[in-house]
């Protein structure tokens, strides 16, 4: 019975199959001779047009054909030609709607299939030798261009192989351009490395270029002296030299400081003095006296008064030429501000805060404070009054430099009013942009104009920099720990030289370079940018506005930036909006990235914007004064990975027994650092430094290791990858913040909350951590989670940082705890990472 029921629909389907076969045969007969007899661009274009038109018309015809099959199922007397006739009558007047419905379903199917392919990753890309010109053309590239590209690709494969690092290097240099679709860049990258395994190099060093890097020139001159018979060339011997920098700090740091032309009024007795009875980190540059700001302004190392020290542009001034300040102008401006600071008659060594956007004025103020022997207190301009107040109290600041408002596009964001609400000491208030100053100030506060007018007679008069010992403080920065209060970390006179040395060694910053890195003096990368640029004779490039839009991209082009620092969230914004399109970034020699975990595809895209220049990943900490793991222009660089410990630093991955695993073995665990690191902190203002960084850490070769708190992996190919914090500190958009700080605010949002636990969760596809908040509710049925998430965001952005955002709120009956009643946030982090985001735990 079932067979008889389906006999007539089967007959109808045979008719439909015959009609479809005939139709496509007709199209093939029409198109094929055109392509074979006239293989030119016009004929191919006509053939493609006919094929597309033919498929669209087929979608129109199939409305009737598909309905005919349905008719033959529901009406026993209708099948074959009769079913087709009945279907034509039924759709009369409605065929267009049916056609559009089929078109929508086809498009949706294509989008879905494309999404699935992208989601499934590189395993779905063809290897290079299997890619055809048609595959390339399918990405939106005209067939004639695709055919030329395919011929070039075939030549590269013949010369370098089908899937080697040299193959990718040749493709990235000779085949890929920013104008080609990024999907084609992905096709080439993943196709090349389809069978390579982990850590495929996205960039390879060139032996010719390597010899002209800072480290390359040093090794070419001194390689045989420091490494002996082990020295071959800068690329082959880089790892040996990095190990030498750890085992022979006396020779290494003396050489690097000389190459950077750092001058001392009193030279150090030695580079490192290790006294086990005092501090595990040793005593660096004992008895030396110098001033890092004075070194920034000096004329050593071939610098001249006409050198460009700073380049900048304001948001909205995109069509105007970039502004420039010579070293002569910078010196005179810094001297003037230093004289004005001296006129305040504050006790020497007093702390003076800066709460401003990073622009020319704030950089000059920073250098003037350090030059005149005072201590900068770094406060981010995004902080709420309570956070400003906490930092002013911890540092015991005697004055603060701030701005009336922050101008972002058409918005004027109050800043001075927040400083007043924080009950700050005397404030020197600078007007934003070119605006006239009309704000009413407190009686104790001073306008910028009045502040400078007091010392107009000192214009162009050199301020003699205050030379101090290397233990003296120059800057107080803040980094969240696992308590509610931020850790106050002093930078000493020596710390700026660590920051500049990292730039000199790893980003290859040198005279003539133009260095840009969107940041703020409230975070360590602000001071890092000042010193890494000016101490190395480079120009600092500052954009006064949001770095997310096309204005910044044009500034990078117009300023001819050679080293561009980024954080992954900025790159993500550029990629999603394509804001860098049409701008020429070919002047860039390398990128650098820090602050949070990066994403492979986003950084592949970034490299492609500048002709596949390398990305130097850079990870460190405020308490390090720079990085402890990074990359180098003398080593292959893999995306979202670190290739080497920083010069002078040693890394240890702790195994399950709490001891370091063998240095060459792959593995994952908590990261520990060798204790002897030039420029690293030796004290905290509001916490016990030893307890935080050394207590209960293992010994290695007689030295106690230094705690850092990150989980790191060393891969089989020797790269390093970060896997988040081992403690309860999160990294949200490049800002370290403790769980306790967030939980304190969240717990006060709703009286129905018993307790909460905030954790940072890495997203599935990689990238910066997402903020998840687990909550225990008194009445789980009495609170809407969406409403609670909105309330959390509002409170966090108002009281802590406007950049923070809760990604998910998860209700739990109770929080996991240890036997001593401590919340096990690590357990929550693991569960949230492994569990479907939409499931309740």
N, C-alpha and C positions, 0 to 999 in steps of 0.2 A: 504493500500500500504506500509505503514511504517512497519507493522507487517511482511508482506512477505519479505521485504528487510532485516530484521534482523533474519529471521528464520534460514538461512544457517550459519551465524556467530555463532548463538546460538548453533547449532548442533556441530560446530567445537569446541566451548568452552567446551561443554560436553565431547568431546573426550579428550581434553587437561586436563580437570579436572580428568577424569578417569585415564589417564596416570600418572598424578602427584600423585593421591591418591595411585595408585598401587606402584609407586616408593617409596613413604614415608612409606607405609605399609611394603614393603620389608626391608627398613632400620630398621624399628622398630622391626620387627621379628628377624633381624640379631643381633641387639644391646641388646635388653631387656634381653634375656636369659643369655647373657654374664655377665651383671651386677648383675642379681638375683642369678645365680648359683655360681659366683666367685666374691663376694663383697670385692675384695682387690684392692690395689693401681694399680697393673699392669693391671687388667681387666678394671678398671675405666678409666685408661689412654688410653687403646686400644679403648674403647667405645667412648671416647671423640674424638680420632683421626678419627674413622670411621664416626662419626656424622659430623665432620668438612669436611672430604673428600667428604662425601655424599652430603653436601650442595653445595660445590664447583662444583661437577659434575652436580648437579641440575641446577646451573647457566649456565653450558655449554649446557645442554639439552634445557633449556628454550629459547635459541636463536631461535631454529627452531619452537618451539611451539608458541612463541609470533608472529613470522612472519606468521605462518599458519592462525592465527586469522585475520591478516591484509589481507592476500590473499583471505580469504572467504568473506571479505567486498568488495574488489575492483573487484573480478572476480566472476560473478554470477554462473558460472559452476563449481567452485571449492569450496568444503566444506567437512568437516569430514576428512576421510582418504586421499582423493584426495588433499585437502588443505595442509595436512602434507607432502604429497609426493612432491607437487609443492614447498613448503617452503624449503624442504631439497635440492632440485635442485638449488634454488636461492642462498642459503647461502654456497653452495659448494665452498670450498677454502677460505671462509671469516668467517667461524664460530669462529675462534680464536679471530678475531678482535671484533666480537659481544660479545663473552664471556668476554673479557677484559673490554669492555664498560659497561657491566652489573656489573662486579666486582667493577669498579670505582664508578658507581652510588650507589651500596650498601654501600661501604665504606663512600661515601659522606653523604649518608642518616644517617648512624650511627653517624658520627661526628656531623652532624647538630642536630640530636636528643639529643646527649649528651650535646652539647652546650646549647640547649634550656633548658634542665633539670637543668644544672648548673646555668644558668642565672635566672631561675625562683626561685631559692633559696631553703630554708630548707623545705618549705611546700611539696616538692616533695619527700622528704626522708621518708621511712617507719619508723614507730615507732619500737622500739627495739623488741617487741614481735612478730612483723610480718616479721622480717628479717630471711632469711633461709641461710643454708650453701651454697646453690647455689648462692644467692645474694652476699655473701662474696667472693666466688670463681670467680664470674664474674668480680671482680675488679683486677684480675690478681694474686690471691693467689691460690696456688695449692689446689685441692679439699680436700685432706687429712688434710692439715693444716687448711683450712677453716672450716672443720667439727670439728676439735678440738677447734678452736676459738668459734664456735657456741655453743659447749657444755659449755665452760667457761662462755660465755655470758648468757646462760640460768641459770647457777648457780648464777651469779651476780644479775640477775633479780629476782630470787626466794628470794634472801637475802635482796635486797635493794629496790625492786619495779621496775616498768617499765620505769619511767621517772622522777626520783628525783635527786637532786644535789648529794646525797650520791651514787646513781647509777653511775653517771658520774665520781665521784671521784674514785670509785672502778675500773671502766673501764680504766680510764686514768693511774692509778697506776699499775694495774695488768694485763691489756690486751693489751694495745697499746705500741708499740715500734717504734723507728725511722725507723726500717727496713721495717715495713709494709707500703703499699701505703698510701699516704696522703688521697686519696679518701676514704679509709676505716676509717681513723680518722674522716673525715667529716660525714660519714655514722653513726658512733657511736655518735658523738656530736649532730648532728641535729636530729637523731633518738631519742636520749634520751630526748631532749628538744622540741620535736615536738609540744607538747601541753602546754609548760611551760609559754609562754608569753615572755615579755621583760626581758632583763638583766639576762639571765641564768648564774649562776656562773661557770666559767671555772676552778676554784681552790677553795678548802675549807681549812681553817686552821685546823691543828691537835692539839688537846689540849695538848698532850705531848710535841710536838715541841714548841708550843706557850710559854710555861713556861720558855724556854731557850733563847727566843729572848731578845734583850736589854730592850724593853718595858715590856715584860712578867716578867723578873726578877725584874725590878723596881716595878711593881705592886704587885708581890708576896711578896715583902719586905715592900712596903709602901702603898699598896692599901687601907688597912683599915684606915691608918692615913689620906690620902688625900680624900677618897671617903666615909669614914664612913660605915654605914650600907648598902649603895648602892653597895659596892664592893662584887663581887662573885668570878670571876676568870678573867684572862687577856682577854679572848675572849669576854665573856659576858659584861665586864665592859669597853671595849675599847672606845666606844662612849662617855660614861660618863667621861672618863679620858681626851678625846679630848676636851670636853666642859670645863672641869676643867682647862685645859691648857690655855684657853681663859679667863676664869673668875678669875683665880688666877695666873697671870703671875709671881708674886713674888716667890711663892712656886715652880711652875713648872720649870721656867728657872734656878733658883738656884740649883734645884735638878739635872737637865739635865747637866748643866755646870760642876757640881761636878762629875757626872758619867763619863763625857768625860775627866775629869782630866785637865780642863783648869786652868792655873795658872795666877795670876795677881801679878805684883810687887807692885801695890797699889790696894787693893780690892775696889769694888764699894760700894758706900754708901747704895745703894739699887738696885734692878733690874730695876724698872721703876719709873720715876718721870714724872707725867702728869702736865703740865703747860699750861692751855688753852690759855694763852696770847702769847705763842710763836708758837710751831709747833703742828699740830693735831696728829702727830704720837708719841708724847711723847719723853722723853729723857731717853735712855736706858743705864744702867751701868754708872751712873753719877760718875765722879771723878776717875773712874778706869783707870789703866794704864797697858798695856800688849803689846805683839807682837805676832800675829798669826803664823808667820814663826818660831819664837823661840819655840812656843808650838808644832809645827810640828816636830821639831828636839829634843824635850826634852825626857827624860827617865822616865817620869811619867806614871802611869797606867800600870805598869808591863812591859813596853817596855825595850828592852836590845839593846846593841850595835850590837849584832849579828843578830837581826831581819832583814828580807829582806824588804827593803823599796821600791825598784823599780825592775821591771822585764821587759825586752824588747827584741825585735828581729827586725832585718832589713828585708825589703822586698827582697826576693831572697835567704835568709839564712834559708829556711824552714827545711833543714835537719840538721842544727846545733842546739846545745843545746841553750836554752834561756839564755840571759845574766841576771845577778843579781847584785844588789848593796845593801850592808848592810846599816843599819842606821848609823853605824860608818863612812862608806865611803861617804854616802850622806852628813853628817854633815861637814866632812872635805872639801868636794868639795864646798859646799855652803859657808863655811867660807872663802875659798880661793877667790871665786868670789866676795864676799862681801868686802874683803880687797882690791881687784882690783878696784871695783866700788868706794870705798872710796878714792883711789889714784887719781881719776879723779877730785877731789876737787870741785864737784858740790855743790851748796847750799843745805842744808838739806831740805827735802821735795820736791826736784825737781822731775819732771816727766821724766821717762826713758821708752822708748817704746820697745816692743818686737814684731817683725814681722818675725816669724819663724814657721815651723811645730812643733807640740807638741812632743818633744822627751826628752831624759835625759838632754841634755844641756839647752833647753829652760825652763824646770821645775826648774833646779838648778838656772838659772839666775833669774827666777821669785821669788823664795824663797830668793835669795841673795838681790834683790832690796828691798823687804819688810823687811827683817831682818835688813838692814842697814838704814832704816828710809826714804827710797825714795818711789815714787809712780809709779807703773807699768802702762803703757799705752798699752792696749791690741789691737793689730791690726791683723786681719786675714791674713794669708799668700796668700790668693787668690785675694786680692784686687788689683785694678788697681792703677797706680801712683796718679791719682787725688783723690781717696778715701784715700790713705795713707796720702797724703798731708793735706787733710781736717782734719784728726784726729790728726796729728802732730801739726797743727796750733791751733786747739781748746784746746788741752791739754797743749800747750806751752812746749812740750818735749825738753829736753836739750841734749838727746843722744838717740840712738836706737841700739838695738841688732838685727842682721839679719844674713842671711845665703847667701853664694855665689849663690847657685842654689838649687832647690828642685829636688831630684831624684825620679822618678816614673817609675819603670821598666827600659826601655832603654832610656827614655826621661830625659832630663836635662832642667828643667824649670827655667828661670832666676828669681832671687828674688832681689839680691843686685842692679841690674840695675834699677829695678822698684823703689827701695828706693832712688837711686840717682836721677831718673827722678822726684821724689816727692820733691826734694830739701830738703832732711832731714838734721837735725843737725848731729854732729859727729856720725859715725856708727862704731860699733865693729862687725867685719864680721867673722863668723864661717864657716869653710869649711864643705860641706855636706859629710856625711858618713865618709869613711876612705880616701877620696881623698886628695891629697896634694894641698896646697894653692898656686895658681899661678896667681891669678887675680890682675890686677892693681887697686889700691885703690886711692880715692881722698886724697889730702894732709892731710885733717883733720881726716881721718878715720884710724882705727887700726885693725890689724889682731888679731884673737883670741889668737894665740900663743904669740904675743908681749904683748897683754893685760895681760895675766896671768904671763908672765915672769917677769913683773915689781914687782910682790909681791911673788916671789918664796920663799923668806926668811920667809914668813908668813905661809908656808905650815904646816898644822896640828895645827896652832895656832888658838884657839877659837876666833871667832868674837863675841863680846858682843852685843847682839841684842838691838836695840833702842826701848825702851818702850815708847808708846805714849798713849794719851787719846783715848777713843773709838770714838770720833768724827773725829780723824785724818784720812786722806785718805790713802788707801793702793793700790788702783787699780782704773783706769778710763777705763770703758767699754762703748761701744756705742750701742745704739738701735735706729732704725729709728722711727721717730714720723710721724706726718701728715704734716710736713714741709719738705723742700728739704734737710736741714742739719740733720745729725744724732744727736740724743740726747746724750750728754756726761754725763754718770751716774757714780758718784764716789761710790766705795765700801769703807766703813770705816773700822777701826780696828775691829768693832763688826761683820761686815757682814760675814766674813769667818766662824764664829761660828754658824750662821744661816744655812749656806750651810752644815757644818759638822753635825749639829743636825738633819737636814732632813735625811741625810744618816744614822745616828745612829738610828733614830726613825722609819723611813719608809722602808728603804732598809736593815735595821738591820746590817749595816756594823760594824765590830768589829775586834779585834786583831786576826790575822791569816787569815783573808779574803784576797782575791786577786781581785782587782777591775779594770775592763777595761771598757772604754767608748770612742769609736772613736770620737774625738772632736779636738778642737784647742783653744789655749789661747786667740784667738781673740774673742771668744764667751764665754758667762758666764759659760758654762759647762766645759771649760778648767780649770779655777780657782776652780770651784766647785769640780772637780775630785781631784785636788791637796789636797784641805782641807778635803773633805769627806773621803779620803783614809788616809792621814798621821795623821790628828788630832785624828782619831779613831783607830790608831795603825795597819791599814791594809797596804797591799802592793799595789802599783799602777802598772798596767800592760799597757805598751805602745807598739804599733806596728808601726814601721816606714815604712809606705806604705799604699796602698789602702786597706780599710777594706772590699771591695766588693768580693774579690776572695777567693780561697781555702787557700791561705797563711795565711790570718787572722784567718780562721776557725781552721787551724792546730795550730796556736799560742794560741788560746783560750784553745785548748786541752792540749798542752804541758806546758803552764803556769799554768794550773789547775785553771782557773778563776772561782771564786765563785759568783761574782755579775757582770753581763754583761749588760752594758747600750747600748741602740740602738736608732736609729731614724727609722721611718717606711720605708723610701726609701731604707735604707740599708737592712732591712728585705726583702723587695720586691725583691731586687737584689739577695739575697741569695736563696730565694725560686725559682725564675725564672731560675737560673743557677744550682740549686742544689749543690752549692759550699761547703755546710757543710757535704755532704754525706761522710760516712766512718770515720768521726771524732767523738771522744767520748767527749761529753759535760756534762757528768754525774756529774762533780764536781760543776756545777752551782747550787747555792741555790735559786737564783731569778734573773729575768731580771728587767730592768727598761727602760722606754721609755719616750722620750720627743721630743719636737721640732715641731711636726706636728700631724695631726689627724691620728690615726692608723686604720687598717682594720681588721675586725673580722677573716676572713679566714687566712690572713697572720700571725696573732698573734697566732691563733690556731696551725698553722704549726710551728711557733717558739717555743711555749711551748713543742710541741712534740719532738723537737730535744734534749731536756734535761730531758726527763721523766716527762713532764708536771709540771715543776716548774713555780711559778706564775710570771706574768708580773705586775710590779708596775708602773702604769701610773703616770706621774709626769708633772704638768703644773705650771709654775710660770712666772718669768720674771727677766731680768737683774736688774731692779729696786727693786725687792723683795729680791734678793740675794739667791733665791732658789725657792721653790714651795709654792703655796697657796692651791692647791687641788691635791690629790694624792691617793695612795692606802696604804694598810698595810698588814703585814703578820699575823695580828690578826683578819682579816675580810675576808669574801668571796670576790673573785675578778672576775669581769665580763669583758669580752673582750672589748677593746676599750672604757672603762669607768673608772671613778674615784669613789672610794668608800668612801672617807672622805676628809673633809678639812684638810690641813696640821696642825700639832700640833702648837698651838698658833695662828691659823688663823681662822677668821670667814667669811663666805660667805653670800652674799645677792643677790637674783635675783630680779631685779626691774620689777614691773608690768607696764602695760600701763600708769598708773598714775604717774610713776616715783618713786614710793615708794616700799620698799621690800615686796614681798609676804610672807605669813606665812612660817616659817622655815621648817615645815614638809609637806607643800603642794607641789605637783608636778607643774611644770610650766617652761616656757622658757622666757628669757629676757636678758637684759644687766646685766653683773656681776659687783657687787660692793664688796669691801672688807672692813672689819673692819679696822679702822685707826691704831690701836695699834699692829704693827707687828714687832717683834724683827728682826733687821738686814735690814729692808727696808730703801730705800733712803729717805733723807730729803732735798736734794738739787740737782740741776743740774748745770752744768758749763755754759751752753749756752741757758737756757730757764728758765722760771718762774715755779718752782716746784709746787707751790700752784695752779696756773692757770691750769696746765696740769692734776693734780691728784685730786684736791679737789674743784675747783671752780664750783659752781652750782650743787654740789652733795647734796642729801638729808641728813637730820639729822636722826639719829636713837638712841634712848635712850640718847639724849643729845650730841652725837658724830657725827661729819660729816664723812660720808663714803668716802672711797677712790676709785677713778675711776680706772678700769683696761682696759676696752674696748673690752672684748670678749663677745659674746653671749653664754650663758650657759643654759642647761636644767637640771632640777632635775626630775628624773623619778619617777613613782609610787613606785618603790622598793627602793628609796633613793639613787640611783647612780647619778652621774653627767656626762654629756656629753657636749663636746665643739662643737660649731656651727660656728666657725670663728670669725673674727673681727667685732666689731660694728662700728668702725671708718674706715678710708680709708687706714689702714695699712694691708698689706698682709703677709702671712706666706708661703714662697716658699721654700720647701725642708728644713724647719727648720730655715730659715733665714728671719727675719722680715724686710720688706722693705716698704717704703711708696709709694703710687700710684704716688705722685708728682715726686719722683725720676725717676721712670720708664717713666712717661709721658714726662718729660723734655728731655730725650734721644730720645724717639720715635718721638716726634714732629720735631726733627732736621734731621730725616733720609731722608725725602722726601718733596720737596717743594709743593707737591700736598696735603699735610696734613694740614687741617685747625686747628684741635685740636684732642686730643685723651683722652681716659679714660681707665686706667688700673685697673682691678679688679681681685681678687682671687676667683675662683669658685670651690666649692667642687665637685669631680667627683661623678657620680651616685652610684657606688659601694662602696663609702667611700674612705678615704685616703687623702693624702696631696692636698692642693689647686693647681689648674691649673691656669696659667696666661692667661687671656683673655684681648685683647686690642680692644676697640671700637674706630673707626676712622671716622671723618667727612672729606670728600675729596672735594677739589675744583671741580675736574672733575672725577666723579666715574667711567667713562669709560676709564680712562687713566692710571689706576693702577691695576696691577695683585696682588691679595691678597697673593698668595703663595710667590711671589717675595718680597712683603712688609714684610711678616712674617720672611723670611730669613734675610732681612736687619735689622729688629728689633732685632733678635737673635744675629746677628753679633755685632751690636752696644752695646747691653746690656752686652754681654759677654766680650767685650773689655773695656767698660767704667765703668761698675758697678760690675758685678760678673760673672765669667765664668760658674757658675752653673745654671744661669737663662735661661729659655726657654719659648717663647710664644707658647701657645697651639692653639690659635685661634685668627684670626683677623676678626672683624665683622664691616662692613661699616654701618653707620647710617646717615640719613639726618641731624640730630642734636642730641646733648646730652641732656638728661633730667636735668633740673635745678630748683632750688628753686626760690622763689620770690626775694631773694637777689642775684641771679645769681650764686649760688654755684652748682657745678656738683653733682647730686645725684647718687653717685656710688653704694649706697646700692640698689637702684632701678634696676640698670643695673645688679648687682650681682644676684638679685632675678630673673630677667627675663632670664638671661643666664642659671641659674640653672634649671629653669622650662621649657625652650624652647628647642626643638630638636636642637642639635648642628649644624645640617646641614641646618636649616631654617634661612632665613633672617628675622630680626625683623622689 
